[in-house]
Amino acid sequence: MSIKPEKNKSISDFLFFFGFVTLSVVVFISIVTLNNECIFLRNEIYHLENIRATHLNRVKVLSGNIKNLSRQDRIEEIAFNNFQLHSPSPESLIVYIGDVE
């Protein structure tokens, strides 16, 4: 006595197997895609952090240049060399408050 499988049972088994394989492939592709996207974003973050560090260093250098160029002794030297201007010596100032006798 051989048991003959039912026709509907074999079709339902085929559809279940096909659906399971399709779902497995879709999940696998989604995981690989998300992993690649995470790696790309991590590299993009590192790249942008390097650009930010470069810009911060440039700002620090330019800020140092501004402080160097705006020093009083440098301004006095340029004024003397280009325009023969001298900085006056400070004068003493006495302020009297109240009645002077």
Biopython code that builds the backbone (N, CA, C, O; Angstrom):
import numpy as np
from Bio.PDB.StructureBuilder import StructureBuilder

atoms = [
    (1, "MET", "N", (0.810, -1.170, 0.000)),
    (1, "MET", "CA", (0.000, 0.000, 0.000)),
    (1, "MET", "C", (0.864, 1.248, 0.000)),
    (1, "MET", "O", (1.573, 1.528, 0.967)),
    (2, "SER", "N", (0.801, 1.948, -1.029)),
    (2, "SER", "CA", (1.545, 3.196, -1.085)),
    (2, "SER", "C", (0.602, 4.348, -0.790)),
    (2, "SER", "O", (-0.544, 4.385, -1.238)),
    (3, "ILE", "N", (1.128, 5.277, -0.025)),
    (3, "ILE", "CA", (0.307, 6.430, 0.330)),
    (3, "ILE", "C", (0.606, 7.511, -0.687)),
    (3, "ILE", "O", (1.749, 7.936, -0.848)),
    (4, "LYS", "N", (-0.403, 7.933, -1.347)),
    (4, "LYS", "CA", (-0.273, 8.953, -2.377)),
    (4, "LYS", "C", (-0.529, 10.316, -1.747)),
    (4, "LYS", "O", (-1.589, 10.538, -1.161)),
    (5, "PRO", "N", (0.455, 11.256, -1.866)),
    (5, "PRO", "CA", (0.214, 12.571, -1.265)),
    (5, "PRO", "C", (-0.905, 13.301, -2.000)),
    (5, "PRO", "O", (-1.099, 13.168, -3.208)),
    (6, "GLU", "N", (-1.599, 14.049, -1.229)),
    (6, "GLU", "CA", (-2.678, 14.810, -1.837)),
    (6, "GLU", "C", (-2.096, 15.935, -2.690)),
    (6, "GLU", "O", (-1.027, 16.471, -2.398)),
    (7, "LYS", "N", (-2.813, 16.273, -3.733)),
    (7, "LYS", "CA", (-2.342, 17.305, -4.652)),
    (7, "LYS", "C", (-2.316, 18.665, -3.957)),
    (7, "LYS", "O", (-1.363, 19.423, -4.134)),
    (8, "ASN", "N", (-3.328, 18.982, -3.182)),
    (8, "ASN", "CA", (-3.391, 20.275, -2.490)),
    (8, "ASN", "C", (-2.300, 20.383, -1.436)),
    (8, "ASN", "O", (-1.783, 21.474, -1.191)),
    (9, "LYS", "N", (-1.950, 19.287, -0.820)),
    (9, "LYS", "CA", (-0.895, 19.295, 0.194)),
    (9, "LYS", "C", (0.449, 19.624, -0.434)),
    (9, "LYS", "O", (1.214, 20.401, 0.137)),
    (10, "SER", "N", (0.759, 19.054, -1.596)),
    (10, "SER", "CA", (2.031, 19.337, -2.249)),
    (10, "SER", "C", (2.095, 20.781, -2.729)),
    (10, "SER", "O", (3.164, 21.391, -2.676)),
    (11, "ILE", "N", (0.990, 21.342, -3.192)),
    (11, "ILE", "CA", (0.981, 22.754, -3.628)),
    (11, "ILE", "C", (1.171, 23.664, -2.414)),
    (11, "ILE", "O", (1.918, 24.640, -2.483)),
    (12, "SER", "N", (0.512, 23.355, -1.324)),
    (12, "SER", "CA", (0.666, 24.194, -0.126)),
    (12, "SER", "C", (2.085, 24.080, 0.433)),
    (12, "SER", "O", (2.643, 25.065, 0.916)),
    (13, "ASP", "N", (2.671, 22.874, 0.368)),
    (13, "ASP", "CA", (4.069, 22.730, 0.799)),
    (13, "ASP", "C", (4.997, 23.531, -0.098)),
    (13, "ASP", "O", (5.928, 24.170, 0.393)),
    (14, "PHE", "N", (4.760, 23.508, -1.404)),
    (14, "PHE", "CA", (5.580, 24.271, -2.347)),
    (14, "PHE", "C", (5.454, 25.771, -2.072)),
    (14, "PHE", "O", (6.458, 26.482, -2.035)),
    (15, "LEU", "N", (4.217, 26.253, -1.878)),
    (15, "LEU", "CA", (4.012, 27.674, -1.609)),
    (15, "LEU", "C", (4.658, 28.076, -0.284)),
    (15, "LEU", "O", (5.236, 29.159, -0.185)),
    (16, "PHE", "N", (4.570, 27.227, 0.727)),
    (16, "PHE", "CA", (5.208, 27.520, 2.003)),
    (16, "PHE", "C", (6.726, 27.593, 1.834)),
    (16, "PHE", "O", (7.360, 28.521, 2.337)),
    (17, "PHE", "N", (7.310, 26.627, 1.135)),
    (17, "PHE", "CA", (8.748, 26.613, 0.909)),
    (17, "PHE", "C", (9.183, 27.838, 0.099)),
    (17, "PHE", "O", (10.164, 28.497, 0.442)),
    (18, "PHE", "N", (8.442, 28.140, -0.984)),
    (18, "PHE", "CA", (8.767, 29.296, -1.828)),
    (18, "PHE", "C", (8.668, 30.596, -1.016)),
    (18, "PHE", "O", (9.528, 31.468, -1.137)),
    (19, "GLY", "N", (7.630, 30.725, -0.196)),
    (19, "GLY", "CA", (7.466, 31.916, 0.629)),
    (19, "GLY", "C", (8.574, 32.040, 1.665)),
    (19, "GLY", "O", (9.084, 33.133, 1.912)),
    (20, "PHE", "N", (8.942, 30.922, 2.265)),
    (20, "PHE", "CA", (10.015, 30.936, 3.263)),
    (20, "PHE", "C", (11.347, 31.334, 2.638)),
    (20, "PHE", "O", (12.080, 32.139, 3.212)),
    (21, "VAL", "N", (11.673, 30.779, 1.464)),
    (21, "VAL", "CA", (12.922, 31.119, 0.781)),
    (21, "VAL", "C", (12.909, 32.590, 0.372)),
    (21, "VAL", "O", (13.901, 33.296, 0.551)),
    (22, "THR", "N", (11.783, 33.052, -0.178)),
    (22, "THR", "CA", (11.682, 34.460, -0.597)),
    (22, "THR", "C", (11.851, 35.388, 0.608)),
    (22, "THR", "O", (12.586, 36.372, 0.532)),
    (23, "LEU", "N", (11.187, 35.086, 1.700)),
    (23, "LEU", "CA", (11.306, 35.908, 2.901)),
    (23, "LEU", "C", (12.735, 35.894, 3.437)),
    (23, "LEU", "O", (13.248, 36.926, 3.868)),
    (24, "SER", "N", (13.371, 34.733, 3.413)),
    (24, "SER", "CA", (14.759, 34.632, 3.882)),
    (24, "SER", "C", (15.694, 35.479, 3.021)),
    (24, "SER", "O", (16.577, 36.157, 3.546)),
    (25, "VAL", "N", (15.505, 35.443, 1.707)),
    (25, "VAL", "CA", (16.350, 36.224, 0.805)),
    (25, "VAL", "C", (16.117, 37.713, 1.027)),
    (25, "VAL", "O", (17.074, 38.488, 1.044)),
    (26, "VAL", "N", (14.865, 38.126, 1.198)),
    (26, "VAL", "CA", (14.555, 39.544, 1.428)),
    (26, "VAL", "C", (15.179, 40.017, 2.739)),
    (26, "VAL", "O", (15.736, 41.114, 2.791)),
    (27, "VAL", "N", (15.097, 39.219, 3.786)),
    (27, "VAL", "CA", (15.693, 39.594, 5.078)),
    (27, "VAL", "C", (17.210, 39.681, 4.951)),
    (27, "VAL", "O", (17.821, 40.615, 5.469)),
    (28, "PHE", "N", (17.823, 38.715, 4.267)),
    (28, "PHE", "CA", (19.273, 38.726, 4.085)),
    (28, "PHE", "C", (19.720, 39.961, 3.300)),
    (28, "PHE", "O", (20.698, 40.611, 3.670)),
    (29, "ILE", "N", (19.012, 40.285, 2.222)),
    (29, "ILE", "CA", (19.359, 41.471, 1.419)),
    (29, "ILE", "C", (19.177, 42.735, 2.252)),
    (29, "ILE", "O", (19.982, 43.661, 2.150)),
    (30, "SER", "N", (18.138, 42.788, 3.069)),
    (30, "SER", "CA", (17.915, 43.970, 3.916)),
    (30, "SER", "C", (19.040, 44.135, 4.931)),
    (30, "SER", "O", (19.516, 45.248, 5.156)),
    (31, "ILE", "N", (19.464, 43.038, 5.542)),
    (31, "ILE", "CA", (20.544, 43.116, 6.522)),
    (31, "ILE", "C", (21.840, 43.568, 5.869)),
    (31, "ILE", "O", (22.550, 44.408, 6.422)),
    (32, "VAL", "N", (22.160, 43.020, 4.696)),
    (32, "VAL", "CA", (23.386, 43.414, 3.995)),
    (32, "VAL", "C", (23.314, 44.879, 3.582)),
    (32, "VAL", "O", (24.304, 45.602, 3.688)),
    (33, "THR", "N", (22.151, 45.319, 3.114)),
    (33, "THR", "CA", (21.987, 46.722, 2.717)),
    (33, "THR", "C", (22.157, 47.649, 3.911)),
    (33, "THR", "O", (22.843, 48.666, 3.806)),
    (34, "LEU", "N", (21.549, 47.319, 5.038)),
    (34, "LEU", "CA", (21.688, 48.152, 6.237)),
    (34, "LEU", "C", (23.126, 48.182, 6.733)),
    (34, "LEU", "O", (23.616, 49.222, 7.173)),
    (35, "ASN", "N", (23.795, 47.048, 6.661)),
    (35, "ASN", "CA", (25.195, 46.988, 7.085)),
    (35, "ASN", "C", (26.059, 47.889, 6.197)),
    (35, "ASN", "O", (26.905, 48.629, 6.700)),
    (36, "ASN", "N", (25.852, 47.829, 4.897)),
    (36, "ASN", "CA", (26.616, 48.677, 3.979)),
    (36, "ASN", "C", (26.306, 50.149, 4.209)),
    (36, "ASN", "O", (27.199, 50.993, 4.139)),
    (37, "GLU", "N", (25.052, 50.456, 4.480)),
    (37, "GLU", "CA", (24.673, 51.842, 4.744)),
    (37, "GLU", "C", (25.334, 52.345, 6.026)),
    (37, "GLU", "O", (25.774, 53.493, 6.080)),
    (38, "CYS", "N", (25.408, 51.509, 7.049)),
    (38, "CYS", "CA", (26.069, 51.892, 8.305)),
    (38, "CYS", "C", (27.564, 52.138, 8.089)),
    (38, "CYS", "O", (28.124, 53.096, 8.622)),
    (39, "ILE", "N", (28.194, 51.282, 7.318)),
    (39, "ILE", "CA", (29.621, 51.462, 7.028)),
    (39, "ILE", "C", (29.841, 52.758, 6.249)),
    (39, "ILE", "O", (30.779, 53.502, 6.538)),
    (40, "PHE", "N", (28.984, 53.034, 5.266)),
    (40, "PHE", "CA", (29.110, 54.266, 4.484)),
    (40, "PHE", "C", (28.941, 55.488, 5.382)),
    (40, "PHE", "O", (29.713, 56.442, 5.285)),
    (41, "LEU", "N", (27.931, 55.463, 6.258)),
    (41, "LEU", "CA", (27.693, 56.609, 7.147)),
    (41, "LEU", "C", (28.825, 56.793, 8.144)),
    (41, "LEU", "O", (29.177, 57.928, 8.468)),
    (42, "ARG", "N", (29.403, 55.703, 8.639)),
    (42, "ARG", "CA", (30.540, 55.807, 9.556)),
    (42, "ARG", "C", (31.719, 56.470, 8.856)),
    (42, "ARG", "O", (32.377, 57.337, 9.431)),
    (43, "ASN", "N", (31.987, 56.066, 7.617)),
    (43, "ASN", "CA", (33.078, 56.688, 6.856)),
    (43, "ASN", "C", (32.787, 58.154, 6.584)),
    (43, "ASN", "O", (33.692, 58.988, 6.626)),
    (44, "GLU", "N", (31.540, 58.470, 6.307)),
    (44, "GLU", "CA", (31.154, 59.864, 6.072)),
    (44, "GLU", "C", (31.357, 60.699, 7.343)),
    (44, "GLU", "O", (31.808, 61.842, 7.268)),
    (45, "ILE", "N", (31.027, 60.133, 8.503)),
    (45, "ILE", "CA", (31.225, 60.840, 9.772)),
    (45, "ILE", "C", (32.712, 61.103, 10.013)),
    (45, "ILE", "O", (33.092, 62.207, 10.403)),
    (46, "TYR", "N", (33.548, 60.098, 9.784)),
    (46, "TYR", "CA", (34.998, 60.296, 9.953)),
    (46, "TYR", "C", (35.507, 61.385, 9.014)),
    (46, "TYR", "O", (36.323, 62.220, 9.403)),
    (47, "HIS", "N", (35.025, 61.369, 7.790)),
    (47, "HIS", "CA", (35.459, 62.367, 6.803)),
    (47, "HIS", "C", (35.042, 63.771, 7.259)),
    (47, "HIS", "O", (35.845, 64.702, 7.207)),
    (48, "LEU", "N", (33.802, 63.922, 7.700)),
    (48, "LEU", "CA", (33.326, 65.235, 8.142)),
    (48, "LEU", "C", (34.030, 65.692, 9.421)),
    (48, "LEU", "O", (34.268, 66.887, 9.598)),
    (49, "GLU", "N", (34.365, 64.759, 10.310)),
    (49, "GLU", "CA", (35.124, 65.134, 11.513)),
    (49, "GLU", "C", (36.514, 65.632, 11.134)),
    (49, "GLU", "O", (37.020, 66.573, 11.746)),
    (50, "ASN", "N", (37.135, 65.015, 10.137)),
    (50, "ASN", "CA", (38.451, 65.486, 9.681)),
    (50, "ASN", "C", (38.347, 66.873, 9.064)),
    (50, "ASN", "O", (39.211, 67.719, 9.296)),
    (51, "ILE", "N", (37.306, 67.115, 8.284)),
    (51, "ILE", "CA", (37.111, 68.446, 7.693)),
    (51, "ILE", "C", (36.897, 69.475, 8.804)),
    (51, "ILE", "O", (37.449, 70.574, 8.752)),
    (52, "ARG", "N", (36.092, 69.115, 9.810)),
    (52, "ARG", "CA", (35.838, 70.039, 10.919)),
    (52, "ARG", "C", (37.133, 70.357, 11.667)),
    (52, "ARG", "O", (37.388, 71.512, 12.008)),
    (53, "ALA", "N", (37.943, 69.338, 11.920)),
    (53, "ALA", "CA", (39.211, 69.566, 12.621)),
    (53, "ALA", "C", (40.125, 70.467, 11.800)),
    (53, "ALA", "O", (40.807, 71.329, 12.355)),
    (54, "THR", "N", (40.143, 70.275, 10.488)),
    (54, "THR", "CA", (40.957, 71.125, 9.614)),
    (54, "THR", "C", (40.494, 72.577, 9.688)),
    (54, "THR", "O", (41.311, 73.494, 9.775)),
    (55, "HIS", "N", (39.182, 72.777, 9.654)),
    (55, "HIS", "CA", (38.661, 74.148, 9.732)),
    (55, "HIS", "C", (38.935, 74.778, 11.094)),
    (55, "HIS", "O", (39.262, 75.962, 11.173)),
    (56, "LEU", "N", (38.804, 73.994, 12.171)),
    (56, "LEU", "CA", (39.101, 74.543, 13.495)),
    (56, "LEU", "C", (40.568, 74.949, 13.608)),
    (56, "LEU", "O", (40.884, 75.986, 14.190)),
    (57, "ASN", "N", (41.457, 74.136, 13.057)),
    (57, "ASN", "CA", (42.879, 74.490, 13.083)),
    (57, "ASN", "C", (43.142, 75.753, 12.280)),
    (57, "ASN", "O", (43.943, 76.594, 12.687)),
    (58, "ARG", "N", (42.475, 75.887, 11.149)),
    (58, "ARG", "CA", (42.649, 77.096, 10.319)),
    (58, "ARG", "C", (42.147, 78.328, 11.067)),
    (58, "ARG", "O", (42.774, 79.386, 11.013)),
    (59, "VAL", "N", (41.019, 78.196, 11.761)),
    (59, "VAL", "CA", (40.487, 79.323, 12.540)),
    (59, "VAL", "C", (41.468, 79.710, 13.643)),
    (59, "VAL", "O", (41.672, 80.895, 13.904)),
    (60, "LYS", "N", (42.075, 78.717, 14.289)),
    (60, "LYS", "CA", (43.051, 79.020, 15.346)),
    (60, "LYS", "C", (44.263, 79.748, 14.784)),
    (60, "LYS", "O", (44.763, 80.688, 15.402)),
    (61, "VAL", "N", (44.742, 79.321, 13.612)),
    (61, "VAL", "CA", (45.891, 79.984, 12.994)),
    (61, "VAL", "C", (45.538, 81.415, 12.629)),
    (61, "VAL", "O", (46.321, 82.330, 12.886)),
    (62, "LEU", "N", (44.367, 81.623, 12.032)),
    (62, "LEU", "CA", (43.963, 82.982, 11.649)),
    (62, "LEU", "C", (43.738, 83.861, 12.875)),
    (62, "LEU", "O", (44.047, 85.052, 12.847)),
    (63, "SER", "N", (43.208, 83.292, 13.941)),
    (63, "SER", "CA", (43.025, 84.061, 15.173)),
    (63, "SER", "C", (44.377, 84.480, 15.747)),
    (63, "SER", "O", (44.532, 85.602, 16.231)),
    (64, "GLY", "N", (45.345, 83.583, 15.692)),
    (64, "GLY", "CA", (46.698, 83.930, 16.139)),
    (64, "GLY", "C", (47.308, 85.021, 15.274)),
    (64, "GLY", "O", (47.993, 85.909, 15.782)),
    (65, "ASN", "N", (47.063, 84.959, 13.964)),
    (65, "ASN", "CA", (47.574, 86.009, 13.072)),
    (65, "ASN", "C", (46.953, 87.359, 13.403)),
    (65, "ASN", "O", (47.639, 88.381, 13.388)),
    (66, "ILE", "N", (45.664, 87.366, 13.700)),
    (66, "ILE", "CA", (45.000, 88.630, 14.058)),
    (66, "ILE", "C", (45.595, 89.201, 15.340)),
    (66, "ILE", "O", (45.864, 90.399, 15.427)),
    (67, "LYS", "N", (45.800, 88.340, 16.331)),
    (67, "LYS", "CA", (46.386, 88.821, 17.590)),
    (67, "LYS", "C", (47.802, 89.331, 17.367)),
    (67, "LYS", "O", (48.209, 90.327, 17.967)),
    (68, "ASN", "N", (48.551, 88.655, 16.509)),
    (68, "ASN", "CA", (49.921, 89.075, 16.224)),
    (68, "ASN", "C", (49.945, 90.423, 15.496)),
    (68, "ASN", "O", (50.763, 91.288, 15.808)),
    (69, "LEU", "N", (49.051, 90.596, 14.534)),
    (69, "LEU", "CA", (49.043, 91.834, 13.755)),
    (69, "LEU", "C", (48.471, 93.015, 14.536)),
    (69, "LEU", "O", (48.786, 94.162, 14.218)),
    (70, "SER", "N", (47.648, 92.769, 15.537)),
    (70, "SER", "CA", (47.031, 93.875, 16.267)),
    (70, "SER", "C", (47.754, 94.206, 17.570)),
    (70, "SER", "O", (47.214, 94.923, 18.412)),
    (71, "ARG", "N", (48.958, 93.694, 17.741)),
    (71, "ARG", "CA", (49.738, 94.048, 18.928)),
    (71, "ARG", "C", (50.127, 95.526, 18.858)),
    (71, "ARG", "O", (50.345, 96.064, 17.772)),
    (72, "GLN", "N", (50.212, 96.164, 19.995)),
    (72, "GLN", "CA", (50.505, 97.593, 20.043)),
    (72, "GLN", "C", (51.906, 97.894, 19.511)),
    (72, "GLN", "O", (52.085, 98.869, 18.781)),
    (73, "ASP", "N", (52.891, 97.086, 19.860)),
    (73, "ASP", "CA", (54.250, 97.374, 19.390)),
    (73, "ASP", "C", (54.359, 97.233, 17.871)),
    (73, "ASP", "O", (55.111, 97.979, 17.244)),
    (74, "ARG", "N", (53.637, 96.310, 17.275)),
    (74, "ARG", "CA", (53.649, 96.170, 15.809)),
    (74, "ARG", "C", (52.981, 97.369, 15.143)),
    (74, "ARG", "O", (53.472, 97.873, 14.133)),
    (75, "ILE", "N", (51.867, 97.825, 15.705)),
    (75, "ILE", "CA", (51.185, 98.994, 15.140)),
    (75, "ILE", "C", (52.075, 100.221, 15.253)),
    (75, "ILE", "O", (52.149, 101.020, 14.319)),
    (76, "GLU", "N", (52.748, 100.380, 16.381)),
    (76, "GLU", "CA", (53.654, 101.525, 16.546)),
    (76, "GLU", "C", (54.815, 101.443, 15.559)),
    (76, "GLU", "O", (55.224, 102.467, 15.011)),
    (77, "GLU", "N", (55.350, 100.257, 15.323)),
    (77, "GLU", "CA", (56.458, 100.087, 14.368)),
    (77, "GLU", "C", (56.017, 100.440, 12.945)),
    (77, "GLU", "O", (56.748, 101.118, 12.222)),
    (78, "ILE", "N", (54.836, 99.987, 12.543)),
    (78, "ILE", "CA", (54.335, 100.306, 11.198)),
    (78, "ILE", "C", (54.064, 101.804, 11.079)),
    (78, "ILE", "O", (54.364, 102.410, 10.050)),
    (79, "ALA", "N", (53.495, 102.403, 12.130)),
    (79, "ALA", "CA", (53.226, 103.847, 12.104)),
    (79, "ALA", "C", (54.518, 104.637, 11.986)),
    (79, "ALA", "O", (54.561, 105.646, 11.282)),
    (80, "PHE", "N", (55.562, 104.203, 12.655)),
    (80, "PHE", "CA", (56.830, 104.912, 12.562)),
    (80, "PHE", "C", (57.494, 104.693, 11.202)),
    (80, "PHE", "O", (57.969, 105.649, 10.590)),
    (81, "ASN", "N", (57.532, 103.445, 10.722)),
    (81, "ASN", "CA", (58.211, 103.152, 9.453)),
    (81, "ASN", "C", (57.503, 103.773, 8.252)),
    (81, "ASN", "O", (58.166, 104.277, 7.345)),
    (82, "ASN", "N", (56.195, 103.748, 8.226)),
    (82, "ASN", "CA", (55.462, 104.234, 7.045)),
    (82, "ASN", "C", (55.119, 105.716, 7.120)),
    (82, "ASN", "O", (55.132, 106.402, 6.098)),
    (83, "PHE", "N", (54.813, 106.218, 8.308)),
    (83, "PHE", "CA", (54.323, 107.595, 8.424)),
    (83, "PHE", "C", (55.166, 108.460, 9.344)),
    (83, "PHE", "O", (54.817, 109.620, 9.565)),
    (84, "GLN", "N", (56.255, 107.948, 9.886)),
    (84, "GLN", "CA", (57.130, 108.637, 10.823)),
    (84, "GLN", "C", (56.340, 109.220, 11.997)),
    (84, "GLN", "O", (56.594, 110.345, 12.427)),
    (85, "LEU", "N", (55.392, 108.456, 12.503)),
    (85, "LEU", "CA", (54.615, 108.859, 13.673)),
    (85, "LEU", "C", (55.270, 108.278, 14.916)),
    (85, "LEU", "O", (55.756, 107.147, 14.905)),
    (86, "HIS", "N", (55.278, 109.048, 15.967)),
    (86, "HIS", "CA", (55.827, 108.597, 17.245)),
    (86, "HIS", "C", (54.691, 108.504, 18.240)),
    (86, "HIS", "O", (53.759, 109.309, 18.216)),
    (87, "SER", "N", (54.774, 107.530, 19.104)),
    (87, "SER", "CA", (53.761, 107.463, 20.152)),
    (87, "SER", "C", (54.221, 108.361, 21.293)),
    (87, "SER", "O", (55.373, 108.287, 21.722)),
    (88, "PRO", "N", (53.341, 109.191, 21.774)),
    (88, "PRO", "CA", (53.740, 110.116, 22.838)),
    (88, "PRO", "C", (53.922, 109.376, 24.157)),
    (88, "PRO", "O", (53.292, 108.351, 24.419)),
    (89, "SER", "N", (54.790, 109.925, 24.961)),
    (89, "SER", "CA", (54.966, 109.340, 26.291)),
    (89, "SER", "C", (53.755, 109.733, 27.135)),
    (89, "SER", "O", (53.206, 110.821, 26.963)),
    (90, "PRO", "N", (53.353, 108.887, 28.011)),
    (90, "PRO", "CA", (52.160, 109.208, 28.815)),
    (90, "PRO", "C", (52.412, 110.391, 29.736)),
    (90, "PRO", "O", (53.480, 110.522, 30.333)),
    (91, "GLU", "N", (51.414, 111.239, 29.836)),
    (91, "GLU", "CA", (51.509, 112.400, 30.718)),
    (91, "GLU", "C", (50.777, 112.101, 32.013)),
    (91, "GLU", "O", (49.780, 111.380, 32.040)),
    (92, "SER", "N", (51.292, 112.664, 33.064)),
    (92, "SER", "CA", (50.601, 112.459, 34.336)),
    (92, "SER", "C", (49.431, 113.425, 34.398)),
    (92, "SER", "O", (49.510, 114.560, 33.926)),
    (93, "LEU", "N", (48.382, 112.964, 34.971)),
    (93, "LEU", "CA", (47.171, 113.770, 35.060)),
    (93, "LEU", "C", (46.717, 113.762, 36.514)),
    (93, "LEU", "O", (46.549, 112.711, 37.133)),
    (94, "ILE", "N", (46.529, 114.953, 37.029)),
    (94, "ILE", "CA", (46.087, 115.062, 38.412)),
    (94, "ILE", "C", (44.694, 115.657, 38.392)),
    (94, "ILE", "O", (44.454, 116.696, 37.777)),
    (95, "VAL", "N", (43.796, 114.997, 39.061)),
    (95, "VAL", "CA", (42.410, 115.457, 39.114)),
    (95, "VAL", "C", (42.104, 115.812, 40.559)),
    (95, "VAL", "O", (42.279, 115.009, 41.476)),
    (96, "TYR", "N", (41.633, 117.070, 40.732)),
    (96, "TYR", "CA", (41.265, 117.530, 42.060)),
    (96, "TYR", "C", (39.749, 117.485, 42.176)),
    (96, "TYR", "O", (39.028, 118.000, 41.321)),
    (97, "ILE", "N", (39.295, 116.877, 43.221)),
    (97, "ILE", "CA", (37.870, 116.842, 43.490)),
    (97, "ILE", "C", (37.614, 117.678, 44.732)),
    (97, "ILE", "O", (38.205, 117.463, 45.789)),
    (98, "GLY", "N", (36.736, 118.614, 44.574)),
    (98, "GLY", "CA", (36.430, 119.459, 45.725)),
    (98, "GLY", "C", (37.096, 120.829, 45.558)),
    (98, "GLY", "O", (37.512, 121.202, 44.461)),
    (99, "ASP", "N", (37.188, 121.569, 46.671)),
    (99, "ASP", "CA", (37.751, 122.910, 46.640)),
    (99, "ASP", "C", (39.259, 122.836, 46.648)),
    (99, "ASP", "O", (39.863, 122.023, 47.348)),
    (100, "VAL", "N", (39.855, 123.712, 45.848)),
    (100, "VAL", "CA", (41.302, 123.811, 45.824)),
    (100, "VAL", "C", (41.676, 125.062, 46.598)),
    (100, "VAL", "O", (41.154, 126.139, 46.312)),
    (101, "GLU", "N", (42.564, 124.944, 47.567)),
    (101, "GLU", "CA", (42.942, 126.083, 48.393)),
    (101, "GLU", "C", (44.258, 126.647, 47.974)),
    (101, "GLU", "O", (44.731, 127.617, 48.566)),
]
sb = StructureBuilder()
sb.init_structure("model")
sb.init_model(0)
sb.init_chain("A")
sb.init_seg("    ")
for serial, (resi, resn, name, xyz) in enumerate(atoms, 1):
    if name == "N":
        sb.init_residue(resn, " ", resi, " ")
    sb.init_atom(name, np.array(xyz, "f"), 0.0, 1.0, " ", f" {name:<3s}", serial, name[0])
structure = sb.get_structure()
